[in-house]
Amino acid sequence: MKFKALITTQILLLCIGGGQLARAEGYGSLNNFDAVNDNGTPTHGFEIEIEDAVSTDISYTYDYNHYGTPKISQDDSIPGHPKVRVRYDSGKNPDGSWAAYTAVPPTPLLPTDGHQFTNPSVNIGGEHFGVGFVRQIGAVSYHWLIDDGSGNLIHGTALQIATPTFTYMPQPAAPPVVQAVIAPPPEVPVLEFGAPSWVKEIRTSSHNNQRVALDDLVSDDPDDPSDNNWTNGEPDEVEVEWQLLQREFNKPDGGANGELQGAPEELPGGDEVITRRYEFFAYIGPIDNETGEAMADSVGPDDLHGVGTKNINGVDVDLSTVEVVGAYIGAQMAGYDAGGQLGLIENLQEGNANEAYIDRRVVIAGVPPITTELTGDLPAGMTFDPVEGILSGTPTAPGNFSFSVHSTDSAGGNITKNYSLAIAGEAPPASVEEWRIF
């Protein structure tokens, strides 16, 4: 179906802080992360589960790993609490074998190995995934996908990588500030305390308003000081060397180690981009048998052993003789763009004829007025809303369709992307999946 749409949208702006331009609410965040395969077996995919979110809350996805463009789906089974899943998974070869996998690390991986995860020709036991949000969402959890022995993908380990929440705070007669906070991933209570992990927090010491793409929120390459990475061209510094993350379920705020609050960061121009990196490591220290509380809450100068002496399960333990820091789990690289710079998503997931296509936001942010135009072929039954920048509908025929989207805004944003949308002949039969957490 030939389609052309052109429309200009305008959104109210709010002036604050001596004439600085800002919006009444933030434009969400970008989250790109390195994930180490800790299953002890090859994996064949990864799933990101986002609570209290709908599909159009998703902006960018990171597609350059062994699995490519993920599939976004929305679960409305709990009224008032929608859930979105961003699922990366392997297809199968004609003989039924998996077409892609993530290897078991041959040796323990280090944070500096993360830059290799963005190269699909390398398979050392980790992957790079990512997803962005146009607003604040609910809790986010991550799971590897493994073969259940019968050729079906089920949940493997739940990865202990936290997702930051950025809060934008206007201030009268002063620059606005942004504060990042992380908390442990959601989990089902078993004991009084949840699963513990260690985190290091690293931030840039200065900021600029240069747009940071999701593809750039990656681990830096130690052999290439000029590479584009999570720092967005700014110097970085460690803000928190070691912090225990562990939720205490009977405390509304999660208890003493239930979250890690970053220092508020000023935006003198009102449109600077904030970037942060969090590195996660397994906690292998002693745990209280009754409550599940991690008994080591500090790490010694060797970055391995604990600090001090504690009575643990009836025994006095010198923690300086006990290793408490385990293997590197992964790193989260996050960015927050207060200026809401105009963008278009990279790729579209495939669809099936006669099956509703997930409502997908194509145009991201921008400074109004925004003008958007789509030209080219859309599948019959699908439409593009240029006001919201959302593609939706139910394709009625299979085929490969090509079209382009062009958007401009009042800040000088001018961007065009060409898209290919593949629609398969018919919807696959419904599958029964067993979600199992190890």
N, C-alpha and C positions, 0 to 999 in steps of 0.2 A: 504494500500500500504506500503510494507516494504521500509524503507528509511534509508540510512546512508550517511552522508556527513562529510568530514573532510577537513579543510582548515586553513591555517595560513595567517593572515593579518598583514601588517606593515603600520604604519602611521608615518609621519615625526614628530620629536620632535624638540622643540625650546629651546635652553639653554640661560638663562638670569641670571642676578644678581649674578655674582661670581660663576658660575657653577651650580646654582640651576636649577632643571628641571621643565619646565612648558610647557603648550600647547599654540598654537597660539590663541585658543579660549576656552572659558570655557565649562564645561560639563553640564551646566544647573543647575536646582535646584529641591529640594523636598519641597512640600507644603502640610502640614497636618493640618486640622483645626477642631475645635469644633464649631458646629452650633446649636444655640438655636432655637427651633420652635416658631416663633413669629406670626404665622398665626391665632391663636385663634381657630384653628380646627386641628384635627389630619392630618398629612401629610402621603403620601405614596411613597415618593421618593424625589430625589434631582438631580439637573442638573448643571454641570459645563460647561460653554461655553467659548471657547478659540479662540480668533481672530488671524488671520494670522498664522495659524498652520495647520499641516497635522498630520494624525494619527501616523506616525512613529516618530513624535516629543515627543510623550507620552512615558514615561518610566514606572515607578511604579504606581500602584493604590492601595489605601487602601481599603481592602475588609471585614473588621471585624466590621460590623454594622448590622442593621436589614435588609439590602438589599443585602449584599454580593457583588460579582464581578460585576462591572458596565459594561455597554455596550458602546463601543466607536464607534462613527460615524463621518463621514467627509462630510461637506457641501461645494460644489464647485460652488454654484449658482452665486457667484460674482467673475468674472474672476480676477485672480491675488490676491484675498483675501480669501483664504480658511479658513474655520472655523471648529473646532472640538468640538464635544459635548461628555462629559463623563456623562452618565446618570445612576443613581441608581434608580431602581423602583421596586415596589412590584409586584409579580405575583398574580394570583387570585386562590382562592379555587374552588373546583368543583361546589359550589353553587353560584359562581360569586362574593363572598365577597373578599375583599383585604386580602392577606396572611400576610402582614407586615404593620406596621404603626409606626409613631413617635408621641408620646403622646403630649398633651398640658401640659406645665409645671404647676404643681399644685400650686407652689409658685415661685417667682422670683429666677432664678438660679444665682450662683456665679461662678467666674473663677475656684475656687477650686472644683466645681462639675464636671469639664470637664473630669477628669480621669475616671468617671463612664460611659462616652459615649462610651468607647472602649469595654464595656462588653455587648454583645447582650442580655444577660438575664435581663438587667436593662433597663427600659424605663421611664425616668424621664422628657422627653421633649427635648432631644437634641441628636445629632448624631455626629460621627466623620467620616470625609471623607478626601480623600487625593489624590493627583496626582503629578507626577514628570515630568520634561521636560528635554530633552537632549540639548536644546539650548534656547536662549531667544525667547520669543513668544510675541504675542500682548496682548491686554487687556483681562482680565478674569472676568467673572461675575458668580454669584451663585444664583440659584432659588430653593426654595422648590417646590415640586409638590403636588397638591391637587386634590381631586375628584371634578369634575364640577357638580356633582349631577346626572350625567347619567352614571357613571362608567368609565369616561375618565379622564386621568391625564392632568392637565393644569398647567401653571406657577402660583404659589402663590407669596409670597413676594420675592423681590430681596434683598438678604442679604447684609448688608453694611459691608462686610469683604473684606479688601484689600489684594492683592497678591503682595509680594515683587519682585522686579527685582534686581538681583545681577550683578554687573559689576566688572569684573576681570581686574586689571590694572597693567601690568608689569612696573617696574621702572628700569632704567639703574643703575647698581652698587648698588642696594638696593632691599630689599625684595618686592615682589609684594603685592598689597593690594586688598581687596574686599570691595565694598560698597553696602549696601542694601538701596533701595528706595521704598516707597509705595505711592500710589496715590488712590483716591477713585475709586470704581468700575465704569465701563462705564454706562452712563445713557443718556436718551434723554432730551435735554434742554427744560424746561418749562418756568423758570424765568432766571434771570441773574446768579443766583447761584444754584448749585445742592444740593442734600440731604446732610445734615451735620451729622457727628458722632464724637465721642471722641475715641482716641486711646492712649494706654500706650505701650511703647516700652521697652522690656527687652532683654538683650543680655548676653552672657557669657563673663566673664572678661579675660578668657584665652582659648586656643584652643589646640586640639590634632589632630592627623591624623587617629584616630580610625574611621572606617567606621560607619556612622549613617544610619541605615535602616529606611525606611519610617514608619515601625511599631513602631519605637522608638521615632518618633517625635510626642509625645503625652503630654498632661498635666500631671504634676507630681502628685503623690498620696501623700497628706500631712501625711498620716498614714504610709507610707513606704519610708523612706529616701534613701533606696538602690534600688528603682525601676529604670528601664531604661526609660528615658524620654528625652524631647527635649534638655536638657542641655548637653547631651553627656558626662556626668561625670565631667563637669566643673562647677565652681561657677558662679552664675548669679547675675546680678545687674540691677536695673532700669536705663535706659539711658534717657528716656523721661517720666515724670510722667503723664502729660496730654497734648495732642495735638489735636486741632480741625482739622478735615479733611473735606474740602468742596471745590469743584471745582468752580472756577469763569470762566464761559464759554467764555467770551470775552477776556480773557488773554491767550496767547499761552502756558504759563507755568502753567496755572491753578490758578494763583493768589497767595496771601500770604499763604493760607492754602491748596494749591492744591497738595502738596506732603509733605512727611516726609522723610528727608535724614538721614540715620544712619551715625555714624562716620566711616570713613575708617578703616579697620582692617588689620593689617600686617600679612603676612604669612612667618615667618622667615625660615621655612623649605620648603616652596613652595607648600606643600600638605596638610595643615591643613584644617579641616572641620569647617565651620562657621555655627553657629546656632543662631536663633533669635526667639523671641516670641512677638506677638502683641495682645493685648487685646482690644476689641472693645465694646463700650457702646453707647446707644442711646443718641442723643442730644434732650433735652426737654426744652431748654431755649427759650427766645423770638426770633422771626424772623421778619425781615423787610418785611412788607406786599407787597411792590412793587418789591423788588429785590430778595427776598428769602434768603438774607444774614443772617447767624446766628450772633446775636448781642452779644453773650457772647463768648469770645475767651480764657478765662482763668477759671480755677477751683480753688476754695478756699481750705484752709487747711483741711476742713471737707470732701473733695472729693465728694461734693454734690452741693454746691451753687456756684454762680459766683463771680466775683471780679469787683469792681468799679461801677461807675454810668454812664449810657448812656441815651441819648435821643432816645427813641424807638417809632416809629410811632407817634411822636409828644408829647410823655410823658417821663419825666425824671424818670428813673427806677434805684433803688439801687439794683444791681445784687447780692449783698451779702445776700439779702432776697429772692432770686429766685432760686429754684432748676433748675439746668441746666444739670445734669448728670442723665440719665435714666437707664433702665435695661441693664444688661449684654447681649450682642448680640452673642459673640463668641470669639474665639482666633485662630490666625494663627501661627503655628509653622513651621518655614522654615529652610532649611539647604542648604548649598552650598559646594560641594565637588570639590575643585580645583584639587585634585589629580586624579579624575576620576577613582575611584576604581571599579574593575570588579564586575558585578552583573547580576542576572537573575531575570526576573519578577516572581511574585508569582503564578498568575492564568491566565487562558485564558477564555474569554467570549465564550458562546455557539454560534453555527452557524446554518445555514439552508441549506439543500441540494439545489443545483442549484441557490444559492444566493451568490454573491461575499462576501468573508470573508474580514473584514477590515484588511489592511496591519498592522501587529502588531510587534513592536520591542520586541524581547525576550532577547537579550544580550545587557547589558548596560555598556558603558564605558570600562575601562580596559587600562593597559599600554602595548603598542605594543612591540613585536609581540604578537598577540592574536590567539589562536588556538581554534576552536569550532567544536564540533562533535554532531550530532543528530543521535540517534538510536531508532528504534521502528516503530510504525505504524502511518502514516499520512493518512488522508482521500484522496481517489482518487481525483485528480484535484487540490490538494494543494501542495505547495513546501516550502522548507525552504532555505533561502539564508544564508549560514554560513559566508560569507564575511561581510554582513551588519547585520546579526543576526535577520532577519525579516521573519516572517511567513506570507504567502499570498496565494491567489488562490480562486477557486470556487469549493467547495466540490460537488461531483456528486452523492453521496449516503449517506444515514443516518447511524448512528452508534455511538459507543463510542470508541474513539481511544486513545491509550496510547503510549507515547514516552518520552525519556529523552534527555536533552541537557547538555553537559559538555563543560566548557570553562576554559582555563588557560591563564595567561598572564605573561609577563616578570617580574612583581613585586611580583610574588609568589601567585597571585590569582588562586584559584583552586576550582571550584564550579560546582555542578551537581544538577539539579532539574528534578523531574518527573512530567509530565503533563498529564492531561486527557482532551480531547477535545470532547465535545458532539455535534453531528450534528443531528438536528431534520429532520423529514421526508420531510418536504416541507416548503417553505417560507410562513410566515403568510400573510394574505391579507393586502394590504396597508391601513393604517388608516389615517384619517384626524384629525389632532390635532389643537386645537385652543390655541394660546399662549396669555395668558392674564396676565397682570401685575397689581397687586393691590397696 
